[in-house]
Amino acid sequence: MPTVEDRARSSMQERLENFRALLGPTPITPVTLNIGGRPRTIHLKLEGHNVAGSVKARTAYGLVRSLLEQGRLQPGGRLLESTSGNLGIALATLARYLGVSFTAVVDPLIAPECLHRLSELGADVVTVTERDASGGYLLSRLATVAELLEADDSYVWTNQYGSPENPAIHRELTGPELLGQLPRSPDAVFAAISTGGTFSGISQYFREHSPGTAMVAVDIEGSVAFRGSPGRRHLSGIGASRPSGFLDDSLVDHFAIAGIYESAHYCRLVLRTAGLHLGASAGAVVAGCVRYLTRHPETDLVVCLCADGGEKYAGTVYSDAWLRSIGLEPPPEADAVPVASEDAILSGVG
Ligand SMILES: Cc1ncc(COP(=O)(O)O)c(C=O)c1O
């Protein structure tokens, strides 16, 4: 006879599989930009169309599935994670779906829209206030996670920075979905990095099934997620205060660092050109892609993974006042491609 606990566990398993049906396939759409006087088409994979509004819904599913399989998350359990926003919203959604609780450790860079969503979803929110030595908040958030785990052993930490399930789910879901949506193997795929999980998993899949595709990782100035130098960062989502444990040279063919100006410019350009509202990391990824296309005129089929949509960025990259508040002039509307400033800021794309 199954016990009450057995029944509760299998009902959670069933609900998790129902959640799986809410992940992708997300659309891929071509957008044509005038690059160096020539129309070039970039395919955008719009991960904002996932449940909970970002690529991190896939990550949340992978992390929680493994905790359930290992018996570490039980009915009535308490999930805990350090998050810049998107994974928190995804975990808060999944926690509600499964009937467990969720505590998000966040920092002041989180968008007000994310905080609002977390609160609507019933998540407990702990906000750190101290920047870490690298100019970000990640290490402060992780120190707070460690304190919470120490103080209360009923917390279950999903650990997006260390769990192999983070890249594994993108190898299992995101990579095959992306490749299967294209008429042929793409020449290059571009994605933003923070934990590096999304990029790593997709790249692992492509190495096996489309080895001719150049895999291009895009980071933001001030981040040390892959090769960058530490500095003050103003955007959430993209970048990290410590190197990704999921990335190495075998998975990254090219690497680009974009500045906030480039992110803002390409978010706004794609909005003006195609009416698509991209998140800040996607703007940075498009900037890296444009730079690559300029250097590789023969490149034809390229895909940018756009982690989320623009709704959470009204107060950052889409705001002239915010750009001025961090010492940047808003990008001019008329400029299709500000090549000079790209040269100054984007680096490392071979
Ligand atoms: C908007 C956005 N872009 C990119 C990323 C990077 O994803 P990953 O942590 O898998 O490297 C994140 C991660 O939170 C994100 O929220």
The ligand as an SDF file (V2000), in Angstrom:
LIG
                    3D

 16 16  0  0  0  0  0  0  0  0999 V2000
   18.8130   37.5800  -18.9060 C   0  0  0  0  0  0  0  0  0  0  0  0
   19.8320   36.5100  -18.7710 C   0  0  0  0  0  0  0  0  0  0  0  0
   20.7140   36.3060  -19.7630 N   0  0  0  0  0  0  0  0  0  0  0  0
   21.6810   35.3920  -19.6820 C   0  0  0  0  0  0  0  0  0  0  0  0
   21.8150   34.5750  -18.5750 C   0  0  0  0  0  0  0  0  0  0  0  0
   22.9530   33.6150  -18.5100 C   0  0  0  0  0  0  0  0  0  0  0  0
   22.6030   32.2820  -18.3230 O   0  0  0  0  0  0  0  0  0  0  0  0
   23.5830   31.2660  -17.6240 P   0  0  0  0  0  0  0  0  0  0  0  0
   23.5180   31.4960  -16.1410 O   0  0  0  0  0  0  0  0  0  0  0  0
   23.0400   29.9270  -18.0180 O   0  0  0  0  0  0  0  0  0  0  0  0
   24.9710   31.4880  -18.1470 O   0  0  0  0  0  0  0  0  0  0  0  0
   20.9170   34.7500  -17.5230 C   0  0  0  0  0  0  0  0  0  0  0  0
   21.0500   33.9840  -16.2980 C   0  0  0  0  0  0  0  0  0  0  0  0
   20.4240   34.2650  -15.2880 O   0  0  0  0  0  0  0  0  0  0  0  0
   19.8980   35.7270  -17.6250 C   0  0  0  0  0  0  0  0  0  0  0  0
   19.0060   35.9320  -16.6350 O   0  0  0  0  0  0  0  0  0  0  0  0
  1  2  1  0
  2  3  1  0
  2 15  2  0
  3  4  2  0
  4  5  1  0
  5  6  1  0
  5 12  2  0
  6  7  1  0
  7  8  1  0
  8  9  2  0
  8 10  1  0
  8 11  1  0
 12 13  1  0
 12 15  1  0
 13 14  2  0
 15 16  1  0
M  END
$$$$
